[in-house]
């Protein structure tokens, strides 16, 4: 799924849509939190944890770059 997120994030970054990027990041954080709360069920889905963390990282990198662009002198 990370490739899909990378493409979505690239599109929102091109549009400089910080709000959409923040919503994606927040959604992934909620999913990660929900997963962690349910992880004691005996089922091993560690790949979900890793995938969500990677996706959050992709979005946070884009937000960071977007913030840098906004602070560059014209």
Number of C-alpha atoms within 10 A of each C-alpha: 9 13 10 10 16 15 11 16 25 16 13 18 18 11 10 18 14 16 11 15 22 16 12 19 21 14 14 19 16 13 15 19 14 11 16 13 10 11 14 9 7 7 8 9 10 11 9 14 15 12 15 22 15 16 22 23 13 18 25 17 13 22 22 10 13 16 13 10 12 10 9 7 5 5
